[in-house]
């Protein structure tokens, strides 16, 4: 799903046509519902949680789900349902900021490479190759060794990992647009590379970037959970789904549901965003739209 898509004109987001096709797309509708549930959980945690997620009460540790604690309690007596709601904040924050870093910087570099060509394009592409040598987890380990673990370092690591991905996707998509007739006509009218990039190239590759941003968001959530599981991401006392999994691994036989709940939350969040991206890809592509 993360492959570079052929650049196509951006289908309109407004109007009955788009939403009529959207309602007929199972991937889009299921992905949208799951993604909205993730956002709703994070937003609800700012207004209400069943219990204080930071309250430690060892007398209540490892309680089974009941009417008071809907999903039970963890080894420190904290309410699991409350931890899951608040943990959604970290997933969204890390994913949103990290993907924004990759999208903004990567898109700028990709557009520059496509517009200038020559040694500029070659230099940016070789820099992207160098960036691929440092995946998010490896980058986080290096940053942790220098600055210590934390959410900020996790965001930086995931964001750096996203930059070369967006740069390559943008460059490949923009190169196809630069050869189109309307771009040649704009050049014949005397427009410069910057004006053509802003007015013609970027609008025609937005669909590709939106789909990729959605999919990279899912990957960022998964990376944040992995980093927190390793102790390199979100730090206590801030709840995190990855750290909940880490804390539950020694209690799999005593309280297996402690690992099931955050695992299901991560799986549903990633599944929802991937389905949403897949549905958007189909809706934005006029060739697929005509088949529906």
N, C-alpha and C positions, 0 to 999 in steps of 0.2 A: 504494500500500500504506500510505501514511502518512495516509490520510484518517481522519477521526474515525469510530469504529465506534459502532453503536447499542449502548447499555448493556444488558447482559444479565446474569442471575445467573451467578456464577462457578461453572463446572463443577468438581467435585472433582478434586484432583490425585492422590489416593491411590485405591487400589482397582483391581480388574481391569478395570472399565469404561473408565476413562481410557486405560490402557496398551493395552487391546485396540483401541480406536479409533486410538490413536497409531501402532500398528504397521501400520495400514492406510492411514496418511497418508504418501504419498511425500515431500511437502514437509517434513513434520516430521522424518522419519527421516533424509533427506539433510542437512537443516539441522543436526540434532542431531550427526550424525557429523562434519560439517565444523567445527562450533563446538567440539566436543570435541577435534578435532585441533589447533585453534588453542590451546586451553587446555593441551593436552598438550605442544605445542612450547614454550610459554612456561615450563611447569613443568619440562620436561626440561632446559632451558637453565641452570637453577639447579644441577642435579646433574651434567650432562655436556654437553660439546660436542666435536665431532671435533677441533677445534684451538682455541687461544686466540684469541677474536675481536678482541682488542685488540693482538695481536702484529703489528707492521709489519715486513715483510721484502721490501724492494724487489727482491731477487734472485728472488723467487717471483711477481712481479706478472704478472697476466693469463695465468695458466696455464689450459689447457683442463681440463675435468673428467677426473679419473683416479682410480686406486684410493686415492690419498692424500688428494686434495682432490676430493670427490665432485661438487661443483658448480663447481669451479675456484676461482680467486682473483681479487681485485679489483685496481685499479691500485696499491694499496699492499701487495699481497702477503698480504692477509688472506683467510682461508678463507670463501667465500661461504655455505656451509651453516651454519657457526657464526654468521655475521652474521644469517642469516635466523631462526635459533632465538632468538637474544638479542633481535632486533628485534621479535619477537612480544610481548615484555614491555612495550615502550613502547606498542604498539597497545592491549593489554588495559588497561594502567594508565590511559592517557588516556581510553579509551572508558568504562571503569567509573566513574572519578571524575567525569568530565564529565557522564555520563548521570545519575549519582546526584545531582549538584548540581541539574540541571534537573528531575529527578523529584521530589525533596524540596521544593524551593522552588516549582516550578511547580504541583505538586499542592496544596500548602498555599494558594497564592494562588487557584487555581481553586475549591477547596472554600469558601474564604472568600467569594469572589464569588458563588457559588451560594447560600450560606446567608444572606448579608446583603442581597443585591440592592441596588437603588437606587443612590446615588452611590458606594457601595463597589464594587459590581460594575462600574459605568461607569469608575471610576478605574483598576481593575485591568486592564480590557480595553484602555483607552487606553494604559496603560503597556506592555501586551503588544504593541500596535501599534508603539509606539516601539522596543521590543526587536527586532522583525522588520526594522527599518531597518538593523540592524547584524549582518550575517551573520558566521559564525565567522572567516573569513579577514580581513574588514575589521576586526573587533574585535582580532584578533591583531596586525594591522599597527599599530593605535593603541596597544596595550599594549607592543609592541616599541619603538615610538618613545619611550615614557616609561621603561620598565623594562628593555628589552633582550630579545633572543630567548631562548626556553627552553621546556622542557616545562611548567612551572608556568603560564606565560602562555598556552600553547596550551590547557591544561585549563580555565583561567578563561574564555577566549574561547569555547570550544565549550560549556562549561557555561552561560554567559550566553545563548548562542543557543538552548539547549534549554528555558530557563525559560518563555518565552512560548508555545512549542509545547505543553508539558505543561499550562500554565495554561488555555489555550483548550480543549484536549481534556477536561480534568477538569471545567471549568465546563459545557461542553455536555452531557457525560455525566451529571453530577450534577443538572443542571436537570431531566432526564427522570425521574430517580429521585425527586426531591422531589414530583412529582405523582402518585406511585404510592399505592395504597390503604394499604399497610402503613406508609408514612411519615405519611399523614394520621391513621392510627390511633395512631401513636406521639405525634403532636402533641396529639391529643385526650386522651391519657393524662397530659399535662402535661410531657412531655420537652422539654428545651431544644434549641436549634439545634446546640450542640456535641455533645450525646449522640446526637442523630439522625444527625449527620454521621459520627461514629465508629462507631456501632453498625449503621447501616443504609445510609447513602449510600456510604461508602468501600468496604465489602466488596462492594457490587454493581457497582462500577466498576473493581475490581482487574483483571479480565480485560482491559479496554481498556488500562489502564496497563501491564500486563505486556507485552502485544503491542507497544505503542508504545515501551517501553523497549528491547525487543529490536531493533526497527527503528532506533531512534535510536543504539543501540550501533554498528550497521553504519555509519551515517552518520558517527559520531564517528571510527571507524577511518579512514574515507576522508578526513575532514577533517584528521586528524592526519598522514596521509601527504602530503596536499597542503601543509600548513603546513611540514612537514619538507623537502619538495621545494623550497619557496621559501626555506628557511633560517630559518624563524620558529619551528619546533617543536623537537623533540629535537636537542640539540647534540652535536657530537663531544666525547669519543670514544664516547658511547653509540650503539650501532647503531640504525638506524631504516630501515624499508622505504622511506619516502619519500625519505630522503637517499640511499639506495642507488640509487634511480631517478635522482636528480639527478646523482650522480657518474657514472652510466653513460651519460648522454645524449650526451656528447662522444665516446663510444667505440662508437656503434651499429654502425659498419661494421667496426671492429677486433674487438670482442668483444660481439656483440649479445645473447648469453645473459645478460650482466650486468644488462640491463634486463628480460629475460623472467622471471627467477626472482623478484625482488621484486614484479613486476607480477602474476604468477600468484598469489603469496601474498596480496596485497591483494585480488585478485578473488575468490579462494576464501573468504577470511574474510568479505568483505562478502556474497557470495552465500549462504554458510552461515547467517549471522545473519538475512538477509532471508527465506530459506526457512523458518527456524525460527520467525520471527515470523508468517509466513503460515500455517504449520501450527498454531501455537498459537491463532491467530485462529479457525481452523475448529474446533479441538477445544474451545475455551472457549464457543463459540456453540451452545447447545442446538438451535437451529433447523437449523444445518448438521449437527450430530451426529445428529439424527433421520433425516437423509437418507442417512447412511452405513450 
